[in-house]
């Protein structure tokens, strides 16, 4: 049943966009990805989260394997994730996304982050073959 809800929600997200410029299309794609990541977390679907990562992801020394482990730990430790106040700044084929991320248990906030300042692991995006992917900040 969760899979049907996930598919239906994603269809609504992708079909509800009224995009007119390339910049608006890029912002819409990244916003949709954030909604899908949040939903994937809340339905315990790590694949839904990881599909948005570039295989060459590098952020503060962490690679794709490190970030997979981070998400597995988060999924184990928290029941829900909320992402709000999304702001996307485009710079050609790069984007920086600032937002508030909360991890909750039993409806209570356990951890809250202001991104990208606190972590930034899903804040830095790059356009890869017509798809926006989380690339990290590129720092060792």
matplotlib code that plots the C-alpha trace (Angstrom):
import matplotlib.pyplot as plt

x = [0.0, 2.9, 4.3, 1.0, 0.9, 4.4, 3.8, 0.5, 2.2, 5.1, 2.7, 0.9, 4.1, 5.4, 2.0, 1.1, 4.0, 3.2, 6.7, 7.5, 11.2, 14.3, 15.1, 11.6, 11.8, 15.1, 13.6, 10.5, 12.6, 14.7, 11.6, 10.0, 13.1, 13.0, 9.4, 10.2, 13.2, 11.0, 8.3, 10.9, 12.3, 8.8, 7.9, 11.3, 12.3, 16.0, 16.1, 13.8, 16.3, 19.5, 18.2, 18.9, 22.6, 25.3, 27.6, 30.6, 29.1, 31.7, 30.8, 33.3, 35.2, 32.1, 31.4, 28.2, 28.9, 29.2, 26.0, 24.1, 25.2, 24.1, 20.6, 20.5, 21.3, 18.7, 16.1, 16.9, 16.9, 13.9, 10.3, 9.8, 11.6, 10.2, 11.8, 10.5, 11.4, 13.1, 15.1, 16.9, 19.7, 20.7, 24.1, 24.2, 24.4, 24.8, 22.2, 22.5, 19.4, 18.8, 16.1, 15.0, 15.2, 13.7, 13.9, 11.0, 9.9, 6.3, 5.6, 8.3, 11.3, 14.5, 16.9, 16.6, 19.1, 19.4, 20.9, 23.4, 25.0, 24.6, 25.4, 24.6, 24.6, 21.6, 22.2, 24.6, 23.1, 24.5, 22.8, 24.0, 22.7, 19.5, 18.8, 19.6, 21.6, 22.9, 26.7, 27.9, 30.3, 33.2, 35.5, 37.7]
y = [0.0, 2.4, 1.8, 2.8, 6.0, 6.8, 6.3, 8.3, 11.1, 11.2, 11.3, 14.2, 16.1, 15.6, 16.3, 19.4, 21.5, 24.5, 25.4, 28.1, 28.9, 26.7, 28.2, 27.5, 24.0, 23.5, 24.9, 22.7, 19.6, 20.2, 21.1, 17.8, 15.9, 17.3, 16.3, 12.8, 12.6, 13.6, 11.1, 8.4, 8.9, 8.9, 5.6, 4.1, 3.8, 4.5, 3.9, 6.9, 9.1, 7.7, 8.0, 11.7, 11.3, 11.6, 8.5, 10.9, 12.6, 14.2, 16.4, 17.3, 14.1, 11.8, 9.8, 8.0, 5.1, 7.3, 9.2, 5.9, 4.9, 8.3, 7.7, 4.2, 5.5, 8.3, 5.9, 3.7, 6.5, 8.6, 8.0, 11.1, 13.9, 17.3, 19.7, 23.2, 26.8, 25.6, 28.3, 27.3, 29.5, 28.6, 29.3, 27.8, 24.0, 24.2, 24.9, 25.5, 24.7, 26.2, 24.8, 23.6, 19.9, 18.2, 14.6, 13.5, 10.7, 10.4, 13.8, 15.5, 17.2, 15.3, 17.2, 20.3, 21.7, 24.9, 23.8, 24.1, 25.7, 22.7, 19.8, 20.6, 16.9, 17.5, 21.2, 21.1, 20.0, 19.8, 19.2, 15.9, 14.7, 16.7, 15.6, 17.5, 15.3, 15.9, 16.3, 17.6, 20.6, 18.7, 19.2, 16.4]
z = [0.0, 0.8, -2.7, -4.3, -2.2, -3.2, -6.9, -6.8, -4.9, -7.4, -10.3, -8.8, -8.2, -11.8, -13.5, -11.5, -12.7, -14.9, -16.1, -18.7, -18.6, -18.3, -14.9, -13.7, -15.0, -13.1, -9.9, -10.3, -10.9, -7.7, -5.6, -6.8, -5.9, -2.4, -2.0, -3.3, -0.9, 2.1, 1.0, 0.4, 3.9, 5.5, 3.7, 4.5, 0.8, 0.8, -3.0, -3.5, -1.7, -3.3, -6.9, -6.7, -5.9, -8.5, -8.4, -8.1, -5.0, -2.8, 0.2, 3.0, 2.3, 2.2, -1.0, -2.2, 0.2, 3.2, 2.4, 1.9, 5.4, 6.8, 5.4, 6.7, 10.2, 9.9, 8.8, 11.8, 14.3, 13.1, 12.1, 10.0, 8.2, 7.3, 4.8, 4.7, 3.6, 0.4, -1.5, -4.7, -6.1, -9.7, -11.2, -14.6, -14.2, -10.4, -7.7, -4.0, -1.9, 1.5, 3.7, 7.1, 7.8, 10.8, 12.0, 14.2, 16.4, 17.6, 16.1, 18.2, 16.6, 17.7, 15.4, 13.3, 10.8, 8.8, 5.5, 4.0, 7.0, 9.4, 7.0, 3.4, 2.3, 0.0, -0.7, -3.7, -7.0, -10.5, -13.9, -15.2, -18.7, -18.3, -14.7, -11.6, -9.1, -5.6, -6.2, -2.8, -2.4, -4.0, -1.0, 0.3]

ax = plt.figure().add_subplot(projection="3d")
ax.plot(x, y, z, "-o")
ax.set_aspect("equal")
plt.show()
